[in-house]
Amino acid sequence: MNTLTDLTQRIEDSLDSIRPYLEADGGNVRIQQITEDHVVKLEFLGACGNCPMSTMTFRAGVEEAIRKAVPEIKGIEVVNLTSN
């Protein structure tokens, strides 16, 4: 079984693949928590926190990148995602 450190690093690596796109629009994302049952809680930072496109960015970019790189993750949530 993967350690939390290993999971965290693999998730960070997957986020690094999309960070340049988020940063280009003045935003970013960070891991807030990984629960024992493998749910990742993320926080959008900067412009991503209140962008009307954040939901699409999350589904098409962030969530897909994490699920592809770390298939054992059971769920992905963004704690400050607002639906505009």
N, C-alpha and C positions, 0 to 999 in steps of 0.2 A: 504494500500500500504506500502511496505517496505521502511524504511528510508535508506539513503545512508550508514549510520553507520552499520545498520543491514546487508545490502548487502555485504559491505566490510568485515565484520566479518565472514560471511558465506563463502565468497570466500577464505579468509585467512584459514579458517578451512579446506576447501577442498584442498587447496594447501599444508597444513601441512601433509595431508595424503600421498602426493607423494614427499615431500621435502627430506626425508631420501635417496631416490633413486637418486635424483639430486645431493645432497651433497656428496654421495658416489663417484660420478664421478667428484667432484670439481666444481659443479655448484649450481645454485639456480634460483628462479624466484621471481619477485616482482610485485605488482600492481602499474602501473604508473598512471592509470586514470580509472574511471568508468563514462561514459557519461550519460547524462540525458535520453537517449533512451536505456539504459542498455547494452551498449557495453563495455566490459572490455578490457583495453589495458595493456598488460603485457610486462615486460622486462626480458629477460634471463640474468643471471649474471654469472660471472666466466667462467668456461669451457663451459657452455651451450651456451654462446654467439657466439661461433664460431665452435661448434661441428657439423660435417656432419650429425649426427643422430638427431639434434635438431628438425627438422620437424616431424620426427616420434615420438619423445618424446612428442612434443606438441600435436599432434593429438591423440595419443593413451593414453597419461597419463594426461597431464595438462587439455586439453580441455574436455576430458571425465569426469574427476573428478569435474570440475566446473559445467558442464551441469547437472550432476547427482545431485549435492548438491544444485544448484541454478538454477532451470529450467526457471525462468523468465528472465535470461540473454539472450539477443537477438543475441549477437555476441562476439567473442573472437579473439583478434588480438595480435600478438607479434610484438612490434615495431622494434626490432633489429634481427628478424629471417632472416637468409640468407639461400638461397637454394643452397647447394653445390652439 
